[in-house]
Amino acid sequence: MTDRKPIQRAGCEVSCDKEDTEQRNVGDTDPGEEEKSMCATDDSKGKIPSLQELEEVLHSAPRSCRHGDEVWPNLYLGDMFMSHDKLGLWQLGVTHVLNAAHGKLCCKGSDDFYGTTVKYRGVPANDLPTFDISPFFYPAAEFIHQALTSGGKVFVHCAVGVSRSAALVLAYLMIHHNLSLLSSARCVLQKRWIFPNRGFLRQLIALDRELQDARRNELKTEEMLGGESVDDM
């Protein structure tokens, strides 16, 4: 869509080290296949990071305070300020909203709030290291996947768009795009600063290990079946 509403810079809750270099607004970027390939072929693919290594990667990225960013083609990550801007979301063409702070006073999300033109899903997560967000990894990833594969646009948010919602976006990239956690984090950090809390990071590391073990087992099974078929010829 060409008529895009600029996202105002008021009410920012993320500290900024410096003014955005080009003061880009949501939707100004258009990640393509080349960028997706760069994420998938990152040299960190396959490495299970320690918590310290992961935090170092997150700390090293420039901080931004935009209300939302397109971190993957047609997938936006942002804060509650943008989640309340129904007109702005409509102008972006958003068809699905995933609220990682569902039920919290600061986040109004519901089916009634967005109406019939937007499909809504809420995840009642608390931004605490003790909160187990992992049961929501697969359902949230499937919600995003179904939306994007049907030609939709998804806005994922929490209060600030840095911890809860970021954890769900990383899980989606790991589950549906076969990216490692480090590759997923670096891919998102190209567009937006994120920093899930330590508890969420530990849960993402566990997901990373689980997914990579499953893929290795699949490869071994395929190799075994391939060897048997050759022997039987």
Wavefront OBJ file of the C-alpha trace (Angstrom):
o trace
v 0.000 0.000 0.000
v 1.320 3.472 -0.879
v -0.623 5.599 1.647
v 1.202 4.764 4.829
v 0.782 6.658 8.057
v 3.997 7.752 9.756
v 4.406 6.267 13.217
v 4.818 9.020 15.776
v 7.791 8.899 18.134
v 5.822 9.772 21.277
v 5.437 7.517 24.268
v 8.589 5.550 23.570
v 9.493 3.124 26.355
v 12.769 1.776 24.948
v 15.905 3.755 25.760
v 17.795 5.045 22.726
v 21.539 5.373 22.535
v 21.190 7.708 19.560
v 18.609 9.053 17.148
v 17.644 6.591 14.439
v 20.099 7.013 11.600
v 17.499 7.467 8.908
v 14.385 7.835 11.126
v 12.671 5.048 9.270
v 9.012 4.393 9.983
v 7.174 1.109 10.076
v 6.822 -0.348 6.606
v 9.711 1.596 5.098
v 11.751 -1.575 4.829
v 10.998 -4.350 2.404
v 12.952 -7.471 3.344
v 13.248 -9.798 0.364
v 14.440 -13.232 -0.511
v 18.085 -12.168 -0.461
v 17.831 -11.050 3.149
v 16.023 -14.241 4.132
v 18.819 -16.237 2.537
v 21.425 -14.217 4.430
v 19.716 -15.077 7.716
v 19.515 -18.757 6.846
v 23.178 -19.000 5.863
v 24.561 -17.076 8.833
v 27.741 -18.662 10.193
v 26.037 -19.140 13.565
v 23.594 -21.648 12.089
v 23.710 -24.844 14.100
v 25.502 -23.407 17.139
v 23.650 -23.651 20.443
v 24.570 -20.461 22.316
v 25.104 -20.119 26.030
v 22.997 -17.530 27.829
v 26.022 -15.246 28.052
v 26.800 -15.546 24.325
v 23.213 -14.791 23.427
v 23.072 -11.753 25.692
v 26.308 -10.444 24.194
v 24.783 -10.621 20.713
v 21.672 -8.766 21.904
v 23.694 -6.135 23.770
v 25.868 -5.491 20.709
v 22.973 -4.351 18.501
v 22.074 -0.662 18.117
v 19.030 0.301 20.160
v 15.970 1.774 18.487
v 12.738 3.245 19.792
v 10.338 2.989 16.868
v 6.856 1.803 17.680
v 7.118 -0.999 15.162
v 9.395 -2.566 12.552
v 9.002 -5.060 9.736
v 11.447 -7.707 10.954
v 10.517 -10.345 8.360
v 8.523 -9.998 5.140
v 4.992 -8.972 6.199
v 5.779 -9.616 9.869
v 5.855 -6.562 12.133
v 7.118 -6.414 15.704
v 6.158 -3.495 17.919
v 4.679 -2.006 21.064
v 1.294 -1.249 22.617
v 1.279 2.295 21.191
v 1.097 0.917 17.678
v -1.276 -1.872 18.708
v -3.832 0.798 19.692
v -3.482 2.617 16.352
v -6.163 0.783 14.413
v -6.042 3.225 11.514
v -2.277 2.905 11.227
v -2.488 -0.889 11.232
v -5.182 -0.758 8.569
v -3.023 1.514 6.413
v -0.189 -1.001 6.700
v -2.545 -3.764 5.597
v -2.269 -5.739 8.849
v -4.687 -8.667 8.858
v -3.582 -10.486 12.018
v -2.578 -9.263 15.481
v -0.754 -11.405 18.043
v -0.744 -9.790 21.484
v 1.856 -11.295 23.829
v 0.520 -9.211 26.743
v -3.116 -10.245 26.461
v -5.233 -9.341 29.474
v -2.827 -6.692 30.757
v -4.203 -3.223 31.515
v -1.824 -1.564 29.054
v -2.844 -3.733 26.095
v -6.441 -3.453 24.927
v -6.337 -6.268 22.398
v -9.416 -8.389 21.780
v -11.557 -9.531 18.868
v -14.017 -6.737 19.627
v -11.292 -4.075 19.656
v -10.056 -4.858 16.136
v -13.364 -5.811 14.554
v -14.028 -8.380 11.861
v -11.270 -7.314 9.460
v -8.409 -8.397 11.733
v -7.882 -11.839 13.226
v -6.715 -11.564 16.826
v -4.896 -13.963 19.124
v -3.850 -13.221 22.687
v -1.051 -14.748 24.729
v -1.411 -13.878 28.456
v 2.324 -13.734 29.181
v 4.017 -11.901 32.019
v 7.410 -10.349 31.334
v 9.073 -12.169 34.216
v 12.034 -14.592 34.076
v 9.934 -17.067 36.067
v 7.072 -17.093 33.544
v 6.970 -20.133 31.245
v 6.256 -18.770 27.776
v 7.393 -21.949 26.024
v 3.890 -23.545 25.825
v 2.947 -20.645 23.543
v 5.886 -21.049 21.143
v 4.224 -23.508 18.776
v 0.654 -22.093 18.830
v 1.955 -18.559 18.236
v 4.294 -19.735 15.478
v 1.416 -21.541 13.787
v -0.782 -18.419 14.002
v 1.935 -16.346 12.317
v 2.667 -19.053 9.753
v -0.960 -19.476 8.745
v -1.376 -15.723 8.400
v 1.710 -15.214 6.236
v 1.117 -18.242 4.007
v -2.424 -17.012 3.335
v -1.108 -13.660 2.108
v -1.720 -11.736 5.323
v 0.348 -9.305 7.353
v 0.973 -9.888 11.046
v 1.633 -7.438 13.851
v 3.128 -9.047 16.968
v 3.365 -6.906 20.073
v 3.501 -6.691 23.853
v 3.943 -3.540 25.957
v 7.309 -2.432 24.547
v 7.950 -4.951 21.760
v 11.283 -6.106 23.134
v 10.784 -9.175 25.342
v 7.531 -11.186 25.205
v 6.603 -10.496 21.596
v 10.235 -10.776 20.491
v 10.492 -14.236 22.058
v 7.455 -15.406 20.056
v 8.852 -13.990 16.807
v 12.186 -15.731 17.377
v 10.363 -18.996 18.053
v 8.446 -18.600 14.788
v 11.634 -18.140 12.765
v 13.210 -21.164 14.436
v 10.173 -23.434 14.024
v 9.005 -22.521 10.545
v 12.187 -21.317 8.826
v 14.746 -23.711 10.297
v 16.896 -20.875 11.603
v 19.057 -21.330 14.665
v 18.411 -19.069 17.635
v 21.506 -16.991 16.924
v 20.579 -16.621 13.263
v 17.007 -15.656 14.188
v 18.210 -13.083 16.710
v 20.689 -11.512 14.302
v 18.051 -11.432 11.593
v 15.566 -9.533 13.803
v 18.286 -7.268 15.203
v 18.937 -5.990 11.683
v 15.540 -4.282 11.918
v 14.749 -3.843 15.619
v 16.512 -3.984 18.975
v 15.146 -6.807 21.113
v 16.065 -8.270 24.482
v 13.835 -11.029 25.917
v 14.310 -11.539 29.639
v 16.707 -14.222 30.868
v 13.985 -16.752 31.542
v 12.672 -16.429 27.988
v 16.195 -16.663 26.591
v 16.780 -19.917 28.461
v 13.518 -21.285 27.071
v 14.503 -20.261 23.552
v 17.868 -21.973 23.977
v 16.020 -25.134 25.016
v 13.788 -24.822 21.920
v 16.866 -24.361 19.751
v 18.421 -27.532 21.124
v 15.160 -29.470 20.729
v 14.684 -28.386 17.110
v 18.274 -29.052 16.095
v 18.245 -32.493 17.730
v 15.037 -33.317 15.870
v 16.546 -32.223 12.545
v 19.676 -34.267 13.132
v 17.539 -37.308 13.896
v 15.529 -36.741 10.725
v 18.715 -36.591 8.674
v 20.016 -39.795 10.244
v 16.714 -41.528 9.521
v 16.766 -40.341 5.914
v 20.345 -41.542 5.504
v 19.475 -44.926 6.955
v 16.451 -45.309 4.716
v 18.465 -44.152 1.742
v 21.170 -46.716 2.500
v 18.648 -49.504 2.807
v 17.023 -48.622 -0.482
v 20.389 -48.657 -2.217
v 21.271 -52.061 -0.707
v 17.953 -53.480 -1.813
v 18.517 -52.445 -5.439
l 1 2 3 4 5 6 7 8 9 10 11 12 13 14 15 16 17 18 19 20 21 22 23 24 25 26 27 28 29 30 31 32 33 34 35 36 37 38 39 40 41 42 43 44 45 46 47 48 49 50 51 52 53 54 55 56 57 58 59 60 61 62 63 64 65 66 67 68 69 70 71 72 73 74 75 76 77 78 79 80 81 82 83 84 85 86 87 88 89 90 91 92 93 94 95 96 97 98 99 100 101 102 103 104 105 106 107 108 109 110 111 112 113 114 115 116 117 118 119 120 121 122 123 124 125 126 127 128 129 130 131 132 133 134 135 136 137 138 139 140 141 142 143 144 145 146 147 148 149 150 151 152 153 154 155 156 157 158 159 160 161 162 163 164 165 166 167 168 169 170 171 172 173 174 175 176 177 178 179 180 181 182 183 184 185 186 187 188 189 190 191 192 193 194 195 196 197 198 199 200 201 202 203 204 205 206 207 208 209 210 211 212 213 214 215 216 217 218 219 220 221 222 223 224 225 226 227 228 229 230 231 232 233
